[in-house]
Amino acid sequence: MSLPLNQVVLGDCVEVMAGWPENSIDTIVTDPPYGLRFMGKEWDKALPPVEAFEQMIRVLKPGGLAFVMSSPRQDLMWRMCALLEGVGFEMRQSFLSWIYKTGFPKAYDVSKGIDTRNKRTAQDYRDLGEFIKNRRIELGLVQKDISKHFPSKTGGLTGVVSNWENGSCIPNDEQWDIIKDILKIKENPYDKLIERVEADREVIGYDGRTANNSIFNLGIQEKWALTKPNLPEAKQWDGWKSQTGLKPALEPILMVNKPFSESTIVDNVLRWGTGAINVDACRIPIEKGDNSAHYGGLHETPAGYSGGFSEGYRTKEKEGRFPANLLVSDGALDTGEITKSGDLKPHHNLSQDGEGYMKRNVYGKLKRQTETYNGDSGDQSRYFDLDAWAQHHGFLDVPKPSKAERDFGLTSQPLRVPKSKFNLNDGSKDMRFDGVIPTPRRNIHPTCKPVKLMAYLIELGCPPGGIVLDPFVGSGTTCIAAKRLRRQWIGIEIDPEYAAIAEARINIKGPLDQFMEVNDVH
């Protein structure tokens, strides 16, 4: 069967990939379910099945890289690693850390939990109403037989019994005693429900936040209700959160590969086009203040030297800092302290290591450096700056996918609030029942990653003209990045709604968008 190149395939990725030839995909870049059950989503209730990873390694070419994003939660990351290693992926590489400073914790508020632990739920109301109704029918009574005991101020009948039975409200203590007498109710599970003291928290304002963090990356503004503790115990524990309450600032990207089929990296690369990483395409630019001196000051290549420079200096052919296993967005490492990276002056010695790279070393055969390598100055994030890389390659410099980037190509889609465990009505409520006032959007996928992050991974692992696969494509970001980098791509999505969003974002007609445009420099 031929591959469905440059298409979003609707279906289960296990079944879809099962029909493909083995050793046919160059690189996999994917953001699969983490097993968090994020926002109550059914698709995130567990990690993907082992069969999905078995198919992924089967269709990947020998030596081909798979970049698999994972939750930073230790138990979930460990399970993801176990799945990958269990099907045969090699895990000798370091994972990549993507860090940023715009996250906020999604943790359980202990103080709020104390205030609301006695709060009656809608299900409590319905259960009590059903109990009253069944008992009334069992005794052969009609609603009027009970309503006459609860007259209105003018002496007429009220609809209170009907309201109780349909679960719209519950009796107070005094009313409940009368109902129990009429319906001959003795032992029952609802006395404690009636006796509960609800400690409603006073809303004292709203806090507008941008909902970006390691797992969610919503990129939208929401208003969060600020409430005041009520009960004495709630005041005592104000400010305490669940143990998952650390601010997220890092997301791991597991970098694994299918074992080589050939005995050497050279033979594997020549046969399959896989087994190496494109270091030069992923160098982090060195800012020098103007384009003429953008990447540093080396004018000649040392005799006999063909490699890059440790810490990122360059020859005419090698531009920017050597890529690291750390990617930084939105200046997450910046402290406000401007430092200068060290220059390499003519008196410094360089030696060539076993991998062919030049470095300072007091051991082994030394070579005297004859040229000057200028450093640069700036804050700490510049050494690992994903934003600088993206900007140099034509991608918009944003820390997370903005609303405009998320919704690009979706102008025909209605604005709505996505269905979640906080809002079960899929956009019909202005405020979720956790007190948040959400912002409607067109792209309702909750874990949309930035195009530039996927583009960096594709550049690192996929050769020009190669095929990029995302078996859990969601709203299509991986395919957007692959298309703009002129790679062939395949996305698989099991949810028809997400697949339609991905299609619209990927196939928007017209000039290349500012979030996705790249230069012919790869």
C-alpha positions in Angstrom: 0.0 0.0 0.0 1.3 3.5 -0.9 1.6 6.1 1.8 -1.1 8.8 2.0 1.5 11.6 1.6 0.5 15.2 2.6 -2.8 14.1 4.0 -4.6 14.0 7.4 -6.0 10.5 7.7 -9.1 10.1 9.9 -8.9 6.9 11.9 -7.1 4.9 14.6 -3.4 5.2 14.1 -2.8 1.5 14.9 -5.1 0.4 12.1 -3.9 3.1 9.7 -0.2 2.4 10.1 -0.8 -1.4 9.9 -1.4 -1.1 6.2 1.8 0.8 5.5 5.1 -0.7 4.3 7.9 -1.0 7.0 10.9 1.3 6.9 9.0 4.0 5.1 9.0 7.0 7.4 12.0 9.2 8.0 11.0 11.0 11.3 8.2 10.9 13.8 7.3 14.1 15.7 4.2 13.7 17.9 2.5 15.0 21.0 0.5 11.9 22.1 -2.0 11.6 25.0 -0.1 11.8 28.3 -2.6 9.9 30.5 -3.5 13.0 32.5 -7.2 13.0 31.5 -6.7 16.7 30.9 -9.9 18.7 31.1 -11.8 15.5 31.4 -11.0 14.5 27.8 -11.7 10.9 27.1 -8.8 10.7 24.7 -6.3 11.6 27.4 -7.4 9.1 30.0 -4.5 6.8 29.3 -1.2 6.6 27.4 -1.5 5.3 23.8 -1.7 1.5 23.5 1.5 -0.5 23.0 0.3 -1.4 19.5 0.6 2.2 18.5 4.3 2.2 19.4 4.9 -1.1 17.7 3.5 0.3 14.5 5.5 3.5 14.8 8.8 1.6 15.1 7.8 -0.8 12.3 7.2 2.0 9.7 10.2 4.2 10.8 13.4 3.7 8.8 16.4 2.2 10.6 18.2 4.9 12.6 15.2 7.2 12.2 14.4 9.5 15.1 11.1 9.8 17.0 10.4 12.9 19.0 7.7 12.0 21.5 6.5 14.6 23.9 5.6 13.6 27.5 4.2 14.9 30.7 6.8 16.0 33.2 4.9 14.1 35.8 7.4 11.4 36.8 5.0 8.5 36.8 3.7 9.3 33.3 7.1 10.0 31.8 8.4 6.8 33.2 5.5 4.8 31.6 6.1 6.6 28.3 9.8 5.7 28.4 8.9 2.1 29.3 6.5 1.8 26.3 9.1 3.2 23.9 11.9 1.0 25.2 9.6 -2.0 25.4 8.9 -2.0 21.6 12.6 -1.7 20.7 13.4 2.0 20.5 16.9 3.0 21.5 17.1 5.6 24.3 20.8 6.4 24.5 20.2 10.1 23.7 19.2 12.8 26.2 15.7 14.0 26.2 15.2 17.6 25.1 13.8 20.0 27.7 11.5 22.8 26.5 11.2 25.4 29.1 9.3 28.7 29.5 8.2 31.1 32.2 4.5 31.6 31.4 3.1 28.5 33.1 0.8 28.5 36.1 -0.1 25.5 38.3 -3.4 23.6 37.9 -3.6 22.3 41.4 -6.4 21.5 43.8 -7.1 24.3 46.3 -7.2 22.7 49.8 -8.8 25.8 51.4 -11.5 25.8 48.7 -12.0 22.1 49.1 -12.7 22.5 52.8 -15.3 25.2 52.1 -17.0 23.2 49.4 -16.8 19.6 50.8 -20.3 19.9 52.1 -21.7 21.5 49.0 -24.7 19.7 47.6 -24.4 18.7 44.0 -27.1 18.6 41.3 -27.0 14.8 41.6 -27.8 15.1 45.3 -30.9 17.1 44.4 -32.0 14.6 41.8 -31.5 11.6 44.1 -33.6 13.2 46.9 -36.3 14.3 44.4 -36.6 10.7 43.1 -36.7 9.3 46.6 -39.6 11.7 47.5 -41.5 10.9 44.3 -41.2 7.1 44.6 -42.3 7.2 48.2 -45.3 9.4 47.4 -46.4 7.0 44.6 -45.8 4.0 46.8 -48.3 5.5 49.3 -50.9 6.3 46.6 -50.6 10.1 47.1 -50.6 12.9 44.5 -48.6 16.1 44.7 -51.6 18.1 46.1 -51.7 15.8 49.1 -48.3 17.0 50.1 -48.5 20.6 48.7 -51.4 21.4 51.0 -49.0 21.2 53.9 -46.9 24.0 52.3 -49.4 26.7 51.4 -48.4 30.0 49.9 -48.7 33.3 51.7 -52.1 33.8 50.2 -53.2 30.3 51.2 -53.0 28.7 47.7 -51.1 25.7 46.6 -47.5 26.0 45.6 -45.4 24.1 43.2 -42.8 23.3 45.8 -43.3 19.6 45.7 -42.9 19.5 41.9 -39.7 21.5 42.3 -38.4 19.0 44.9 -39.3 16.0 42.8 -37.6 17.3 39.6 -34.4 18.1 41.6 -34.5 21.9 41.1 -34.3 22.5 44.9 -34.4 20.6 48.2 -36.5 21.1 51.4 -35.1 23.0 54.4 -34.9 21.3 57.9 -38.5 22.3 58.9 -40.0 21.2 55.5 -38.1 17.9 55.6 -39.5 17.0 59.0 -43.1 17.6 57.7 -42.4 15.5 54.6 -41.0 12.6 56.6 -44.1 12.6 58.7 -46.5 12.7 55.7 -44.6 10.0 53.8 -43.9 7.9 56.9 -40.1 8.1 56.4 -37.9 6.8 59.2 -34.4 5.6 58.5 -33.0 7.2 55.3 -29.8 8.4 53.8 -30.9 12.0 53.2 -31.0 13.5 56.8 -27.3 14.3 56.6 -27.8 15.9 53.1 -30.4 18.2 54.5 -28.2 19.0 57.6 -25.2 20.0 55.5 -23.9 23.5 56.0 -22.8 25.0 52.7 -19.9 27.4 53.1 -20.2 29.6 50.1 -17.1 31.6 49.4 -17.4 35.3 48.6 -16.1 36.3 45.2 -13.9 39.3 45.8 -12.7 39.8 42.2 -11.4 38.2 39.0 -7.8 37.5 38.0 -7.1 37.6 34.2 -4.5 35.1 33.2 -3.1 33.8 30.0 -3.7 30.0 30.2 -0.3 28.8 29.1 1.6 26.0 30.7 3.7 22.9 30.1 0.8 20.6 29.3 -2.0 22.8 28.2 -0.5 25.7 26.2 -3.9 27.2 25.6 -2.6 30.6 24.6 -5.8 32.5 25.5 -7.0 34.9 28.2 -9.4 33.7 30.9 -10.8 35.3 34.0 -10.4 33.3 37.2 -12.7 34.1 40.2 -10.9 35.1 43.3 -12.7 33.9 46.4 -12.4 34.4 50.1 -12.1 31.5 52.6 -15.2 31.0 54.7 -14.9 28.3 57.4 -12.2 28.6 60.1 -10.4 25.5 58.8 -10.5 26.9 55.2 -8.8 30.1 56.5 -6.2 28.0 58.3 -5.3 26.2 55.0 -5.6 29.2 52.7 -2.8 29.1 50.2 -2.1 25.3 50.4 -2.5 23.3 47.2 -2.3 19.7 46.1 1.1 18.2 45.7 0.9 18.7 41.9 0.8 22.4 42.5 4.3 23.3 41.4 4.4 25.8 38.6 5.1 24.0 35.3 8.0 25.4 33.4 9.4 22.4 31.6 8.1 19.8 29.1 10.2 16.8 28.2 10.6 15.7 24.6 11.8 12.1 24.5 14.3 11.6 21.6 14.5 8.0 20.6 15.6 6.1 17.5 15.0 2.8 15.7 18.1 0.7 15.8 20.4 0.9 12.8 20.3 -1.9 10.2 23.9 -1.2 9.1 27.1 -1.6 11.1 28.2 2.0 10.9 26.4 5.4 11.0 27.9 6.2 7.5 26.5 3.1 6.0 23.1 3.6 7.6 22.9 7.2 6.4 23.9 6.3 2.9 21.3 3.5 2.7 18.3 5.0 4.5 19.0 8.7 4.8 18.6 8.4 8.6 20.8 8.0 11.7 22.2 11.5 12.1 21.0 14.9 13.3 21.2 18.2 11.3 23.3 20.2 13.7 24.0 23.2 11.5 20.3 23.8 10.7 19.5 23.9 14.4 22.3 26.2 15.6 21.1 29.0 17.9 21.9 32.4 16.3 24.5 34.6 18.0 23.2 38.1 18.1 25.7 40.8 17.2 23.5 43.8 16.8 23.5 44.0 13.0 23.1 41.4 10.2 26.7 42.0 8.8 28.2 40.6 12.1 25.2 38.5 13.1 27.0 35.3 13.9 30.4 36.1 15.2 33.9 36.9 14.0 35.8 33.9 12.6 37.2 34.8 9.2 39.1 31.7 8.2 38.8 28.0 8.9 41.8 26.5 10.8 43.9 24.3 8.7 42.7 20.7 8.6 39.6 21.5 10.5 36.1 20.6 9.3 33.9 20.6 12.4 31.9 23.0 14.5 33.1 24.8 17.6 32.2 24.0 21.1 30.0 26.8 22.7 28.9 27.8 19.3 31.4 29.9 17.5 31.5 29.6 13.7 33.4 29.2 10.5 32.1 30.7 7.3 30.0 27.5 6.9 29.1 26.9 10.5 26.8 29.6 12.0 25.5 29.9 15.5 25.8 28.0 18.8 25.8 24.2 18.8 22.3 22.9 19.6 21.8 21.7 23.1 19.3 19.4 24.8 17.6 22.5 26.2 15.2 24.8 24.3 14.1 28.0 25.9 11.1 30.1 25.1 10.1 33.6 26.1 13.5 34.3 27.9 12.8 31.8 30.6 16.4 31.8 31.9 16.8 35.6 31.8 17.8 37.2 35.1 18.3 40.7 33.9 22.1 40.3 34.2 23.9 40.9 31.0 26.9 38.7 30.5 29.5 38.3 27.8 30.4 34.9 26.4 34.2 34.3 26.3 36.2 35.2 23.3 38.7 32.9 21.8 41.9 34.9 21.3 45.0 33.9 19.3 46.8 32.7 22.4 44.1 30.0 23.2 44.8 26.4 22.3 42.3 24.1 20.6 42.3 20.4 20.3 40.3 18.1 18.2 38.3 15.5 20.1 37.2 12.0 18.9 34.1 13.3 17.3 35.9 15.8 15.2 35.0 18.9 17.1 37.4 21.5 18.3 37.6 22.3 22.0 39.9 23.6 24.6 41.8 20.8 26.3 45.0 20.4 28.2 45.3 16.8 27.2 46.3 15.2 23.9 47.7 16.9 20.8 47.1 20.7 20.9 46.7 23.1 18.0 47.3 26.8 18.4 44.4 29.0 17.5 45.5 31.7 15.1 42.2 33.6 14.5 39.9 35.6 16.8 36.5 34.2 17.7 34.3 36.9 19.0 31.7 36.2 21.7 28.5 38.1 22.3 26.6 39.6 25.2 23.1 39.2 26.6 21.0 37.4 29.1 21.2 33.7 29.9 18.5 32.5 27.5 20.5 33.3 24.4 22.5 30.1 24.6 19.4 28.0 24.1 16.9 30.4 22.5 14.2 28.7 20.5 12.7 32.1 19.7 15.9 33.4 18.1 16.2 30.2 16.0 12.5 30.5 14.9 12.9 34.2 14.1 16.0 33.6 12.0 14.2 30.9 10.0 11.1 33.0 9.4 8.8 31.8 12.1 7.0 34.4 14.2 8.7 34.9 17.6 6.1 34.0 20.1 6.5 32.0 23.3 3.4 29.9 22.9 0.8 29.5 20.2 -1.2 32.7 20.3 -4.9 32.8 19.6 -4.2 34.1 16.1 -1.8 31.2 15.4 -4.1 28.6 16.9 -7.1 29.9 14.9 -5.3 30.5 11.6 -7.3 29.1 8.7 -10.4 28.6 10.8 -12.4 31.7 10.0 -15.4 29.6 9.0 -15.4 27.8 12.4 -17.7 29.2 15.1 -16.3 30.8 18.3 -17.0 28.5 21.2 -15.8 27.3 24.6 -14.5 23.8 24.4 -16.3 21.0 26.3 -14.4 19.9 29.4 -14.9 18.5 32.9 -15.4 22.2 33.9 -18.0 22.9 31.2 -20.0 19.9 30.1 -22.2 21.8 27.7 -19.6 22.5 25.0 -19.7 26.2 24.8 -23.2 27.0 26.0 -22.0 28.5 29.3 -20.4 31.9 29.8 -18.8 30.7 33.0 -17.5 27.3 33.9 -18.6 25.8 37.2 -15.1 26.2 38.6 -15.6 30.0 38.4 -13.5 30.6 35.3 -14.9 32.9 32.6 -13.4 31.3 29.4 -12.6 33.0 26.1 -14.4 31.4 23.1 -12.1 30.3 20.3 -12.2 28.5 17.0 -9.5 25.9 17.6 -10.9 24.0 20.6 -8.0 21.5 20.8 -6.6 22.1 24.3 -3.0 21.1 23.9 -1.9 22.9 20.7 1.9 23.3 20.5 3.7 26.2 18.7 4.6 25.7 15.1 8.2 26.7 15.8 8.8 24.0 18.3 7.7 21.3 15.9 9.7 22.9 13.1 12.9 22.8 15.2 12.4 19.0 15.9 11.7 18.4 12.2 14.9 20.3 11.2 16.9 18.4 13.7 15.8 14.9 12.7 14.3 14.8 9.2 16.4 15.0 6.0 15.3 17.4 3.2 12.5 15.8 1.3 11.9 13.2 4.0 8.6 12.1 5.4 7.4 13.3 8.8 4.7 11.4 10.6 2.5 12.5 13.5 0.2 9.6 14.6 -1.6 11.9 17.0 -1.9 15.0 14.9 -4.6 16.9 16.9 -5.1 20.3 15.3 -2.3 19.8 12.8 0.7 21.7 14.1 3.3 19.1 13.2 2.0 18.9 9.6 1.9 22.7 9.3 5.6 22.9 10.3 6.6 20.1 7.9 4.8 21.7 5.0 6.5 25.0 5.6 9.8 23.3 5.8 9.1 21.6 2.5 9.1 18.1 4.0 6.4 15.5 3.1 4.0 14.8 5.9 1.3 12.5 7.2 -1.0 13.2 10.1 -3.4 10.7 11.7 -6.3 11.8 13.9 -9.1 9.7 15.4 -11.4 12.6 16.3 -13.3 13.9 13.3 -13.7 17.4 14.8 -9.9 17.7 15.4 -9.2 16.2 12.0 -11.3 18.9 10.3 -9.6 21.6 12.3 -6.2 20.2 11.2 -7.2 20.1 7.6 -8.4 23.7 7.6 -5.2 25.0 9.4 -2.8 23.0 7.1 -4.6 23.7 3.8 -5.5 27.4 4.1 -5.1 29.0 0.7 -3.2 32.2 0.1 0.3 33.6 0.9 2.3 31.8 3.5 1.3 33.0 6.9 3.6 34.9 9.2 3.5 32.1 11.7 4.7 29.5 9.2 6.7 31.2 6.5 10.3 30.0 6.2 13.2 31.0 4.1 15.0 28.7 1.7 18.0 28.2 4.0 17.6 24.5 4.9 
